[in-house]
Structure formats: structure tokens, C-alpha cells
Amino acid sequence: MNKFTEYLKEDLKVNFPEYYIAKRRIIFNKRYQLIYLFRLSQALSQTSGIGKCLYKIINQLYIRIQFKFSSEIPVSCKIGKGFYLPHPYGIILNPNTVIGEYCTVLQQVTVGNNSFKEINGVATIGNNVTIGAGAKIIGKLTIGDNAHVGANAVVVRDVQAKSVVAGVPAKLIRRLEH
């Protein structure tokens, strides 16, 4: 549970910096519900005994929250701390998705596999990546650290670190200096 609290604290800092500083209770804020219940379900899924029973109850609540937001973020996803979801609507992630630390995912993003080419291939997303609204990331590929994926981009190839991609299919727009 120590990792759970560390990740939850970082998620809270990036999603609500003004509230975190004031130490207010915001667990029931609508956009934080999805992240909080994801983290809690993930932590409880790795326990046994009473924790497993609690997991079944919390997971049912998490499923309802996902339905409320029309999102699918499976508990099996590996998502680093500082996960920022400003608009948690319509986000679909493959169960094998790996997302690094301090990433931003906007609404209507899909991360999936190309079922015509590979069954288990899915994206690995680096640290400090921003994925724009409506972007689709398809197939076994890597998005490097500090990259930006533009709105409605369709990413089907690797994205280098510190770069901006956009379009259908996504193409390099520019390299970032910092």
C-alpha cells in the first residue's frame, strides 16, 4: 500500500495543485474519482484475504465510474505516478498498456493493438508525454519521453523522445529543444 499512497499523492498534486497545497478533501471530485478508484483497485487486486474481498467491492464501484465516464482503463494497465486526466471521458486503454510518469491523457484517447498484425502488441508510453484529445495509438510501438501527440493524430510508428507528432498517420512536426 506504500506505493499506492505515493502514486495517489503525486496524482493529486498534478490534478489539483491548488487543492493539494491547501490540503482540502477532493476525493469525490468527478475527474479524480476515476484515478483514485483505479489506484485503489490496482492496489487491492494484489492482496489476499480480506483485501481480495474488498477488491471485489471496490472494483464494482470502479466499473460503474468507468461506465459513467465512458472510459475503459483496466486495472492491469501499468500507469506511473502523476497521471493527469483533465477530462476523463472516452479514454480506452488496452489492458497491457504501459504509461510512464507524469503523463497527460486528454479525452477520447485510444491506446490499442492492431489485431490484424499482432495480438499482444501494444504501446509503451514514456515519461512526461502529452497525448492530445482524440488521438489513437495503435500497435506495438514506443512513444519516447517528453513527446507530444497532437489532437486526433493516429500513431502507428514509434515516436522519438522530445518530438511533436500530428496528423493521420502521425508525422514528425518538430523536435523539442528542452
N, C-alpha and C positions, 0 to 999 in steps of 0.2 A: 504493500500500500504506500510505501515511501515514494516510489516512482510516480504513483498515481497523484499524490499531493503536489509533487514537484511539477509535473506536467500541467495539472489543473491550475496551479498558481501562475505559471507562465502563460497559459491560455487566457486566464483572467486579465493579466497585465496587458496583453496585446489587444484583446477585445474591448476592454473597458479601462483604459489607463486613468481616466479621471475618477472613476469609482474606486479603483484599486487603491489609489492614493488616499482617498477619503475613508477607506475601509467600510464601505456600505455593503449591505446584503443585496446581491443581484442574481442569486442562483435562479430565480424564477423569471428573469428577463427572457423574452421569447427566443432571441438568437443564441443565447448562451445555453438554453435547455439542451439543444442537440449535442453540443460539445461536452457538456457536463455528463449527460447520460451515456454518451459514447465512452468517455473515460471510465465512468463507474462500471458500466457493463463489461468493458475490457478487463478491468482490474478484478472484478468478481468472477469472470469466466476462468481465471487461472487459479481459483481457490478450490477448496474441498470442504466437505461437511456442511455446516450452516451457511457458509459463503456461497455454496452451489445452489442452495435453496433460495437465498436472497438474490442470486444472479437471475434465476428464472423469473422472479417477480419484477426486478429492475429491467430485465431485457424486454418483458412485455410492455412496460411503460416506454422504453426506448423505441420499440417498434411503432407504438402509437404516435410518438413525437416525429419519427421519420415519416409516417403517413401524413401527419399534419403539414409537414414542410415539403411533401412530395420528393423526399430525398432518400437515397439508399447509401448509407455509409456502414458497411458491415464491421462487426466487432473484430474480425480477423485482419482488417487493414492495419498497417504499421504507420502511425502518424506521429511525427516528432512533436516536441513541445512548442508552444507558441503558435498553435494553429488558429488562423484568423479567418472567420466566416462572417463578413459584414452582412451578407444576405444569404441565409442558408436554404434557399428554395431551389428545388430541382437538381440537386447535386447527386450524381450517380457515380459511385466508385466500385471498381472490381474488387472482390474480396482479397486479392493478392497485391493490391496497390501498396506501394511504399512511398511515403511522403516525408521529406526531411523536416528540419526545424524551422520555425518562423516563416511558414508559407502562408500565402493568401490565396483563397479559392473563392471566386465570385459565383453568383447564381448561374444555374443551368449548365454547369460544367459536367462533362462525362469523361471518365478515365476507364477505358475498357480494352479488351483484347480483340484482335482481328480473327474471328472464328474461322475465316476462310484460309488463313495461313497457319496460325498456331493456336493451340487450345489454351495453354497456360501462360502465354506471353503477355505481360502487362507492364506498364510504365513504372520506372523508378524516378521519382522527382527529388531533386536535390534540395539544399537548404536555401532559404530566402527567395524562393520562387514565387512569382505572382502569376496567377492564371486568370485571364480576363473572362468576362461574362460570356457564356455560350460556347466556350472553347471545347473542342473534342480532342482527346489524346488517345490515339488508337494504336495498339500493338505493343510489342516488347521493344521499348526504347528508353533512352535516358535523357532527362532534362537536367542540365548542369546547374550548379549553384549560381544564385543571383540572376537567373534568367527571367525574362518576361514573355508570356504568351499572350498575344493580343486577343481582343474580343472576337468571338466567332471563328477563331482560327481552327484549322483541322491539322493536327500534328501527327504525322505518320513516320517521321525520321527523327533521329537524335537531335537534340538542341544543345549547342555548346554553352559552357558557362559564360556568364556576363554578356548575354546577347538578347536581342529582341526579335521575336518572330511573329508574323501575322500572315493572314491570307488562307486561301484554300487551293491547294495544300499550303501549309505554313512555310514561309521562306524567310531567310535572314533579312531583317530590315536594317539593323545596325548593331555594332558591338559597343558595349558599355565600357567606359574607362575606369570607373571606380570599382 
